[in-house]
Amino acid sequence: MDSKKLYDKIFAIFGLFMVFFYLGLGYILIFSPILDYIDKPLRVIIGIPLIVYGIYRAVTSYEKIKKSFFTDDDDDNE
């Protein structure tokens, strides 16, 4: 197996974990009662961009995973 292809697969999976991290952190900031000591408008101002960025990362991670795992690139001829 090509080391670059393995590297791409590892970072594609890491990107997927980061999607869940950003979406989860945004959700916790906005809706969790644990952080009631922080003003609600501040939590929403920080939480919404985290959720939007998580959605953006989900789209880019989907494309990377699709490219890394589900395409047959025969780059051995180069």
C-alpha positions in Angstrom: 0.0 0.0 0.0 1.2 3.4 -0.9 2.2 5.5 2.2 0.5 8.6 0.7 -2.8 6.7 0.3 -2.6 5.4 3.8 -1.8 9.0 5.0 -4.9 10.3 3.2 -7.1 7.6 4.7 -6.0 8.3 8.2 -6.6 12.0 7.9 -10.0 11.4 6.2 -11.0 9.4 9.3 -9.6 12.0 11.6 -11.6 14.6 9.8 -14.7 12.6 10.5 -14.0 12.6 14.2 -13.5 16.4 14.1 -16.9 16.8 12.4 -18.5 15.1 15.5 -16.3 17.2 17.8 -17.4 20.6 16.2 -21.0 19.6 16.0 -21.1 18.3 19.5 -19.3 21.3 21.0 -21.6 23.7 19.2 -24.7 21.7 20.4 -23.4 21.6 24.0 -22.6 25.4 24.0 -26.1 26.3 22.8 -28.3 23.8 24.6 -26.5 22.4 27.6 -27.7 23.6 31.1 -24.1 22.9 32.4 -22.9 26.2 30.9 -25.7 28.4 32.3 -23.1 30.6 34.0 -22.1 31.9 30.5 -24.6 34.3 28.9 -26.9 32.7 26.4 -26.2 35.2 23.6 -22.5 34.6 23.9 -23.0 30.8 23.8 -25.2 31.2 20.7 -22.6 33.5 19.0 -19.9 30.9 19.5 -22.1 27.8 19.0 -23.6 28.6 15.7 -20.3 29.1 13.9 -19.1 25.8 15.4 -22.1 24.0 14.0 -21.8 25.7 10.6 -18.1 24.8 10.5 -18.9 21.3 11.5 -21.3 21.0 8.5 -18.6 22.4 6.2 -16.2 19.9 7.5 -18.7 17.1 7.1 -19.0 17.9 3.4 -15.3 18.1 2.8 -14.7 15.0 4.9 -17.3 13.1 2.8 -15.5 14.1 -0.4 -12.1 13.0 1.1 -13.5 9.7 2.3 -15.1 9.0 -1.0 -11.9 9.8 -2.8 -9.6 7.9 -0.4 -11.7 4.7 0.1 -14.0 4.3 -2.9 -11.9 5.2 -6.0 -9.5 3.0 -7.7 -6.6 5.2 -8.6 -3.8 3.3 -10.4 -1.0 5.8 -9.9 1.6 3.1 -10.1 2.4 4.0 -13.7 3.7 7.4 -13.0 
